[in-house]
Amino acid sequence: MTLAIETEGLTRLFDGRAAVEGLALSVPEGAFYGFLGPNGAGKSTTIKMLTGLLAPTSGRAQVLGTDLAHDPLSVKRRVGVVPDGLALFERLSGAEQLRIHGQLYGLERREAGRRADELLGALELADDAGKLVSEYSHGMRKKLALGCALIHGPRLLFLDEPFEGIDAVAVSGIRRLLQDLVARGALTIFLTSHVLEVVERIVTHVGIIREGRLAAQGTLAEVRGELTLEEVFIRTVGDERGEVPGLSWLGEGT
Amino acid sequence: MSAAGEGGGALAPPGGLATLRALAELRWLLLLRRLRRPGGVPEVVARVALYVIAIPAGLAFAALAGVGSFQAVRIGRGLQATVPVAALFFGVWQTWTVVSLSISERDALDLRRFLVYPIPPAQVFGHGLAASLAGDPFAAFWCLLLAGAFGGAAVARPGAWLLLFALVLVAFVATTVALVALLQELLARLLRGRRARELLVAAVYVGVAGILAWTAGHPGALLRLLRGARALRWLAYPAALAEGAAVELYASRALAALPWIAALVLAGVATVWVAYRLALASAREGGGGAPRAAATGGGGWPLPGRLGALFEKEAKYVLRHPVATLLLLILPPFAALVAWKVLPRLPPGTGEIVHALPVLGFALYAHMAAQIFWLNAFGWERGGGRVWFLVPVAPAEVLLAKNLAAYALSAALFAAAATAAIAVGGPLPSWALLAAVALHAGIAPWLLAAGNFVSVLNPRAAASTVQRGGSLSPLSSLAGMVIVSGAAGAFAIPVVFAVRRDAPWLLVLGWAALGLAGAIVYRLALPFAARLLARRREPLLDAIAGDDD
């Protein structure tokens, strides 16, 4: 089995505290990998390390067969990223954004333009292609960011919370597009999300991180067993909250 | 929880004093948080330094205004009394308006962001106006100046009339602040539509060219035009009305001053109301105007490679910024005005170098005017800044593209200003043209090399507005002053030699040599700035892509 991502003892400390510790990920090529964990578990830190944005304190990461520490640019050329906070230029139109993004990855202007038009159509943004991104809704921005991550034809796609803050119709559209791409064997997807129902429907592999350490990893069937993904997730990360204290004044009107 | 059932009692009435206090506290906390970030201490120092300069300078000018006011009140009537009054009000109004629209730190309060709260928007707007007055060192300077005029008048003739004079001064300040807010709203609306901006630029050029063509060969025509333009003083109605009231009060005609004072107060109220309605309409439109740009992936600028794409993005960012449009609007007519009014007044016998000074000055000023783009090069990226660390481009290429775009704007400004000055003032000797080009191109690498470090070390999320305060932090402004002063000082050395020896060609040689040295320095400094950019990824993204400002 060829691995798209393989890490060994990947660790990142911030002020002496481990955000990620001894991470050993194995993401097979062609997998739709859901990387789950509660807030602050280290998901975004992991993505930053795997995309060359953050140097690990120790450990090793191979992405698409290349050691990240040795050749981060080669990795960047072959991966696409939709970061948590998105990475869009607000004063460019959607069409300009996609084309220039493609050119920054080394595409010829004409080819980048052609792909941009196709992506605008596929992402149902063609009618708003001439608007500046500052005028886009959150869902449109997410779609555009996905287009930017796809325009250079990456072999591996990192998506940090792609379904956060968008409506069910947009979620469905993005989900179908991603599933289609994986089904065609076109790419591997590494995704973080809190929307477990959606994740359960689309991923083939799962990894669960808790307090910076990998708590579970494998195919969806292996990790889930007889339970739902949400049940497994809650058991793995622990649900230690008791009754909600106080707030008795809520509902008594103002 | 002890608050059970207290919900209603705990809520302050909407827009009450408590809500306004909360609003003030929120803005204060945001400011504090900004100042506590890395780089905050120098920013505090820069702010304090501005006050340290503004207050003693204000006191010195207040003493002068006091003396002028004292004499005018003693004289009472006639030109000797009215000229200082006109100079005071029109001078303060003009500088206040110009500085507020271009330099001042007036932190435009985003009404849209506060519409969600149960605070009457009018109070939020009023709070913004008051904060713009209280937090601005320049406003402190002008208020001190007006207080000096009041003090002079009080010493000259104590009495109850001073209450009316104080009312005039307060109403003048309030109306001026309101008019600045109104102009900002109007400019923001005007500059939002790309087509409107282009039409406006074209109209100004056509207008200036038309006036010049009409007055050419008719010596009296321009004079007649200027006499007619006296009516334009009413555009500065806060100053015109305050002047009318003060002239009457100085002449001990309190009753005659009352209509002026009433008109001033009414004008102030009307100005605030219109500015507020415009701001509220903009806020409720949700930005409105939806500017449009290229709607297909085809087209774009035929520039090769990644650097071409980087430059296209940067140039489009610069061109879509209202400051670029405003500069292209203002600078050429200003250059024409200087050539028209200043050059003929130079004493006969002054050398060629002195005659060429306005064009040489514009070569330097074009860089200063474009400085927001080379001192805060990442300020308008927002989330887009993340792209520089995700895509396979070298940080040095990113900085180079930004520098090229800023230089292109500066070169366009210089070319437009020089063309206008030459068209009005007559042709320059070829050495002067060469020298101006050498100065503009030669000083650029020095400024851009230093500016890159400022951009990386002290980035600030900037708004696409015409206010410089929204684009540069006080610390970066201060750094800009130091960089420009240092570079201008170095480039002044050849001027000394050229003037002493009356050898203008020394300017061309000297500036070309300094430019060559600058290019070498730029080439050496770029990798350092690029490494710094890579190292400071997190603080830079925190500053430009964060949402807490």
HADDOCK unambig.tbl for C-alpha pairs under 7 A between the chains (distance, minus, plus):
assign (segid A and resid 53 and name CA) (segid B and resid 389 and name CA) 6.57 0.50 0.50
assign (segid A and resid 73 and name CA) (segid B and resid 392 and name CA) 5.47 0.50 0.50
assign (segid A and resid 76 and name CA) (segid B and resid 390 and name CA) 6.79 0.50 0.50
assign (segid A and resid 76 and name CA) (segid B and resid 391 and name CA) 6.13 0.50 0.50
assign (segid A and resid 76 and name CA) (segid B and resid 392 and name CA) 5.68 0.50 0.50
assign (segid A and resid 77 and name CA) (segid B and resid 392 and name CA) 5.92 0.50 0.50
assign (segid A and resid 85 and name CA) (segid B and resid 383 and name CA) 6.57 0.50 0.50
assign (segid A and resid 86 and name CA) (segid B and resid 383 and name CA) 5.94 0.50 0.50
assign (segid A and resid 87 and name CA) (segid B and resid 383 and name CA) 4.53 0.50 0.50
assign (segid A and resid 87 and name CA) (segid B and resid 384 and name CA) 4.34 0.50 0.50
assign (segid A and resid 87 and name CA) (segid B and resid 385 and name CA) 6.67 0.50 0.50
assign (segid A and resid 87 and name CA) (segid B and resid 386 and name CA) 5.20 0.50 0.50
assign (segid A and resid 87 and name CA) (segid B and resid 387 and name CA) 5.58 0.50 0.50
assign (segid A and resid 88 and name CA) (segid B and resid 383 and name CA) 5.35 0.50 0.50
assign (segid A and resid 88 and name CA) (segid B and resid 384 and name CA) 3.99 0.50 0.50
assign (segid A and resid 89 and name CA) (segid B and resid 381 and name CA) 5.84 0.50 0.50
assign (segid A and resid 89 and name CA) (segid B and resid 382 and name CA) 6.91 0.50 0.50
assign (segid A and resid 89 and name CA) (segid B and resid 383 and name CA) 6.64 0.50 0.50
assign (segid A and resid 89 and name CA) (segid B and resid 384 and name CA) 4.23 0.50 0.50
assign (segid A and resid 91 and name CA) (segid B and resid 317 and name CA) 6.29 0.50 0.50
assign (segid A and resid 93 and name CA) (segid B and resid 293 and name CA) 5.61 0.50 0.50
assign (segid A and resid 93 and name CA) (segid B and resid 294 and name CA) 6.28 0.50 0.50
assign (segid A and resid 95 and name CA) (segid B and resid 294 and name CA) 6.45 0.50 0.50
assign (segid A and resid 95 and name CA) (segid B and resid 295 and name CA) 5.55 0.50 0.50
assign (segid A and resid 95 and name CA) (segid B and resid 296 and name CA) 5.21 0.50 0.50
assign (segid A and resid 95 and name CA) (segid B and resid 297 and name CA) 5.03 0.50 0.50
assign (segid A and resid 96 and name CA) (segid B and resid 294 and name CA) 6.42 0.50 0.50
assign (segid A and resid 96 and name CA) (segid B and resid 297 and name CA) 6.25 0.50 0.50
assign (segid A and resid 99 and name CA) (segid B and resid 297 and name CA) 5.55 0.50 0.50
assign (segid A and resid 100 and name CA) (segid B and resid 309 and name CA) 5.71 0.50 0.50
assign (segid A and resid 103 and name CA) (segid B and resid 306 and name CA) 5.93 0.50 0.50
assign (segid A and resid 103 and name CA) (segid B and resid 309 and name CA) 5.99 0.50 0.50
assign (segid A and resid 104 and name CA) (segid B and resid 306 and name CA) 5.07 0.50 0.50
assign (segid A and resid 104 and name CA) (segid B and resid 309 and name CA) 6.46 0.50 0.50
assign (segid A and resid 104 and name CA) (segid B and resid 391 and name CA) 6.73 0.50 0.50
assign (segid A and resid 104 and name CA) (segid B and resid 393 and name CA) 6.84 0.50 0.50
assign (segid A and resid 105 and name CA) (segid B and resid 391 and name CA) 6.35 0.50 0.50
assign (segid A and resid 105 and name CA) (segid B and resid 392 and name CA) 6.22 0.50 0.50
assign (segid A and resid 106 and name CA) (segid B and resid 305 and name CA) 6.92 0.50 0.50
assign (segid A and resid 106 and name CA) (segid B and resid 306 and name CA) 6.24 0.50 0.50
assign (segid A and resid 110 and name CA) (segid B and resid 298 and name CA) 6.46 0.50 0.50
assign (segid A and resid 113 and name CA) (segid B and resid 297 and name CA) 3.68 0.50 0.50
assign (segid A and resid 113 and name CA) (segid B and resid 298 and name CA) 4.56 0.50 0.50
assign (segid A and resid 114 and name CA) (segid B and resid 297 and name CA) 6.08 0.50 0.50
assign (segid A and resid 114 and name CA) (segid B and resid 298 and name CA) 6.53 0.50 0.50
assign (segid A and resid 116 and name CA) (segid B and resid 297 and name CA) 5.09 0.50 0.50
assign (segid A and resid 117 and name CA) (segid B and resid 296 and name CA) 5.94 0.50 0.50
assign (segid A and resid 117 and name CA) (segid B and resid 297 and name CA) 5.27 0.50 0.50
assign (segid A and resid 129 and name CA) (segid B and resid 295 and name CA) 4.64 0.50 0.50
assign (segid A and resid 129 and name CA) (segid B and resid 296 and name CA) 6.53 0.50 0.50
assign (segid A and resid 130 and name CA) (segid B and resid 292 and name CA) 5.25 0.50 0.50
assign (segid A and resid 130 and name CA) (segid B and resid 293 and name CA) 4.95 0.50 0.50
assign (segid A and resid 130 and name CA) (segid B and resid 294 and name CA) 5.09 0.50 0.50
assign (segid A and resid 130 and name CA) (segid B and resid 295 and name CA) 3.59 0.50 0.50
assign (segid A and resid 131 and name CA) (segid B and resid 290 and name CA) 6.77 0.50 0.50
assign (segid A and resid 131 and name CA) (segid B and resid 291 and name CA) 6.47 0.50 0.50
assign (segid A and resid 131 and name CA) (segid B and resid 292 and name CA) 4.70 0.50 0.50
assign (segid A and resid 131 and name CA) (segid B and resid 293 and name CA) 6.22 0.50 0.50
assign (segid A and resid 132 and name CA) (segid B and resid 291 and name CA) 6.48 0.50 0.50
assign (segid A and resid 132 and name CA) (segid B and resid 292 and name CA) 6.03 0.50 0.50
assign (segid A and resid 132 and name CA) (segid B and resid 293 and name CA) 6.72 0.50 0.50
assign (segid A and resid 135 and name CA) (segid B and resid 290 and name CA) 6.48 0.50 0.50
assign (segid A and resid 246 and name CA) (segid B and resid 1 and name CA) 4.90 0.50 0.50
assign (segid A and resid 247 and name CA) (segid B and resid 1 and name CA) 6.35 0.50 0.50
assign (segid A and resid 248 and name CA) (segid B and resid 1 and name CA) 6.53 0.50 0.50
assign (segid A and resid 248 and name CA) (segid B and resid 4 and name CA) 5.77 0.50 0.50
assign (segid A and resid 249 and name CA) (segid B and resid 3 and name CA) 6.36 0.50 0.50
assign (segid A and resid 249 and name CA) (segid B and resid 4 and name CA) 3.97 0.50 0.50
assign (segid A and resid 249 and name CA) (segid B and resid 5 and name CA) 5.12 0.50 0.50
assign (segid A and resid 249 and name CA) (segid B and resid 7 and name CA) 6.94 0.50 0.50
assign (segid A and resid 252 and name CA) (segid B and resid 5 and name CA) 6.02 0.50 0.50
assign (segid A and resid 253 and name CA) (segid B and resid 7 and name CA) 6.74 0.50 0.50
assign (segid A and resid 254 and name CA) (segid B and resid 7 and name CA) 4.88 0.50 0.50
assign (segid A and resid 254 and name CA) (segid B and resid 8 and name CA) 3.79 0.50 0.50
